[in-house]
């Protein structure tokens, strides 16, 4: 068997990435990418991080914090995202969230079987929270993971009842027949608040995570809303789950003065309300002053988030 291909990673000399070949889809060749630091952590469970929509892994400081707690850190760029995006592909596009089972399974096999980690925690953000929740529900009973940590998971559609009801129903039909039809676009305000080209302090690849986002397409929206519906009916994730979110939401359709201390992408009350539907062992922690990606919040909110994760992991999986 050929040795796995390890490539130098954009994050720097401490990092390597490994392409994960996947079965081709309607757009042809596909792959995911497993990223990790050359330095290993300690005796704690390995962490597998899964990003959100219009996103990829770039949070080096998160990895270092987890390593300081004794965890070996991995991250997965899903197909058509970040490092995995190929020129012939529609960025971030899918029509069924279960398609990501293939790369999640592959990453867990490498971490457990090839790299020898007995315990693994899946850490996810935003759409990654919904994706991994559905995956964990389908994989229950297989002892693939030991716990889940969710950072502002996307559990419902923010907005009016009209948007969540009649519009969702209409786009469910449209998404089945015209899946690549562009139906919406993300606002640029959150991106401008976190990237250093705007008013933020963080640097990342704007080709992989554009300020304006990628177009929202009908087939993808349909997949997301079907995922939301499955969660609303109730999942049966059989490992402990930590759900963290901000204590407040802000408007996502305009710039506002509290954008640096609120979740101005999702409705945090929806997150807290839906969290118990994940399974029998769910802990919800609200982070005062947190933004949508809690790991990118300003201090003291960022430190509060890291402390909450550390305390919970120490209690649940050590």
N, C-alpha and C positions, 0 to 999 in steps of 0.2 A: 504494500500500500504506500502511495506517495505521501511524503511528509506534508502537513498543512502549510499553505502559503501564508506567511506572516509578512505584512507590509508595514513600513514606517508610517506613522499616522500624523495627520495635520496638527494634532495637539502637541507634538514635540517628541524629543528623544526618549522620554519616559514611557511613551505609548506605542502600541502596535495594534494593527487591525487585521482581521482574518475574514476574507470573503467567504460567504456560505452559499454555494450554488443551490438554486431552487428549481423546482419544476417550472418549465416555461408556461406562460399564460397567453392570453389573446394578443398581447403586445410583444411576445417572443421571450428571449432570454431574461431571466430575473435572478437577482441575488439579494441577500441580506449581508450585514457586516457586523461581526462581533469585535468589540474594541476592549482593550484592557491595558493596564499599566504593567510594565515589565516587573516592577516591584510588587511582591505579594504582600498581603496583609498579615494577619495573624491567625489565631485559633478560632475566631468567630466564623459564622456562616458566610459564604460567598454572597455577594449582592449582584443581581442582574437588573440593570436599569433599562426601562423602556420609555421612550419619549412620547410626545403628543403630536397633534396635527401641525403642519407647517413648522417642523421642528427636527432636531437631531441631537445627538449627545455632544455637548461642548463644555459641560460644567466640571472642569478639572478640580475645582475647589471642593465640590461635593465628593468626588472620588477620594481625595486626600483626607477629608474628614472621616469618611467611612473606614479608610485604612487605619487612621489613628485610633479607631475604636476596635481594631482587630479583624476587619473584614477585607477579603480580597474583592476588588471591584471590577465588574464587567458592565458593558453597555451594549445594547443591540440597536443598530440603525435598521429599521424594518425596510422591506422592499419598497423601492420608489421614494425613499426618504434619504436625505443627507448623503453619506458616503456610498449608499447603495443605489442611488438614482442613476440610471443609464440614459444616454441621449435620446433613445427611441421611446422612452416611457413618459406617460402622463404623470407629472409629479403628485405623489401622495395619494394616488387614486386606487380605489378598490370598489367592488360592489357587494362584498360580504366580508365582515370582520373575521370570519373563521379562516380566511386565507392565510392569516398570520400564524395560525397554529403550526405551520411547517417550520418557520424559522424559530419560533419559541421552543418547539420541541428539539430542534437541532442545537440551539444554544445551550439548553439544559443538558443535553447528552454530552456535549463537549465539557461543560463545567463539571458535571458529575463523573462521567466515565473516563474522559481523557485527562482531565486535570485533578481528579480525585477529591473533589469537595463533597463531603457527606451531607452537608446542610446548605440550602440555598434559599435566599429571600428575594422575591421579585419586588422591585421598587419601580413605580410608574408615575407618570405625570399626565394629567388632562385626558386626551383621547386614549393615551396609553393605559390609563386606569380602566376605562370601559373595555378596551380590547383584552387586557390581561384578566379582568374579572370574568369575562365570558369564556376565555380559554381555561381558566382555573376551574370554572364550573363544569366544563366539558371533560376536564382531566381529573375530576375529583376521584378519590380512592386509589390513585396511582402512586402517591408519595413522591411526586416530582419536586415539590417545594415544601418549605416548612412554615412560611409566613409571607404576608404581602404588606407592603407599605405604599400608600397612595397619596400623592401630592396633588391636591385640587383635581380629583378625577371628574370627568365629564359624564354625569349621570342623567342629565335631562337637558332639554333645550330651553335656554333662557328666552324670555320674551312673553308675548301675550298668549292667551288661550287660543286665539285664532291661529297663531303661528304653530302652536303645538298640536292643534286639532285639524281644521280644514286644510291648512297649507301643507301639513305633513301628509295628510291623506292624498292630496292632489299630487304631491311630488313622489309619493310612493308609486303611483301609476306612471308618472313621467319617467322616473328613474328606471323602471323596468324596460321601457321602449327606447329611451334616449339617454342612456346613462352618462354620457360625456357632455350633456348640455350644461352650460354654465348657468347657475341659478342664483349665485350670490358671490360676494367677495368680502374677505375680512377687512375690518377697519385697520388703519395704520397706527392708531393711537397707542396701543399697548406696546407695539414694537418700538416706537419712537421713545417710549418712556424707559426702556431697558437697554437699548443699544447705544454705544458711545457716539454714533453719528447723530443721534438725537439728543435727549437730555439724560440718557442713562450712562452706566459705567461699564457695561459688559460688552465684550467683543466676540463676535462669531461670524461665520460665513454667510453673507447675505444672499448668495446664490442658493444656498440650502435652506435658509430661513429668512425669506424676504420680509422687509418691513410691512409691505402691503399684503403679505401672505400669498398663497396660491389660490386660483379660482375654486370655488365650491361647486362641485358638479352633482347633478341630480342622482346618479347612481351611488355616489359616496354618501350623500345626504340620506338616501333611502337606507343604506346599510347602517348608518349611525342611529337613525330613528328606530330601526328594527332592534338594534342592540339596546337602546333605551327601553323599548317595550319589554324585552326579555328580562331586563333588570327589574322593571316595575312589577312583573309577575312574580319575582322572587328567585334568587339563585341559591345554591347550596354549597358554597365554597367551604371546604372542610379543613382549612387552616386558619389561624388567627389573622385578622386584617386590621391594620391601622389606617384610618382615613384622616388626613390633615387638610384643613382649608383655612382661609382667612376668616376673620370675625365679621367682615363687611364686604359687600359688593359695591361697585361703582358702575356708572353707565359705560357701555362698551361702544357707543356710537359717536362719541365726541371726546375731546380732551377736557379734563377737569382737574381741579387743584388737588384732589385726593388720589390721583391715579397711582402714586408711588406708595400708597399704604392701604389699598383695597384691591380685591380681585375684580378687575375691570374687563374680564372676559366671560366668566361664568357667574351664575347665581349660587352663592354659597349656602343659602337656605335650602335650595334643592339638593345640594351635595349632602348636607347633614340629614335631610329627610329621607333620602334614598339609601344612605349607607347601611341601615339595618337590613335592607333587602339582599345584601351580599351573602349572608350566611349567619350561623349561630354565634360567632365570636368576633364581634366588630367593636373597635374602640374609635371614637371620634374625638379629635383634638382641634380646637379653634385657635388659630395663631393671630394674636392682636397685631394689626398693622401689616399683615402679610399681603403680598401681591399674588397674581395667578400662579406663577412658578415660585413657590415659597423659598426655594433654594437661591433665587435671585433677589429676594427681598433685601431691603436695607436693614442694618442692625437697629434695634435689637430683635426684630422679627425673625431674621434669618437664624440667629443664634437660638431663639426660642424653638424654631422648627427643628434644628439639628438636635437640640437637647431632648425634645419630645420623642424623636426617632430613637436616639440613643437609649433613653430610659425604657421605652417600650421594647426594643430589641433585647435589651439586657434581661428584661423580665420574661419575655416570651420564648426566646430561642437559644439562650446560652446554656 
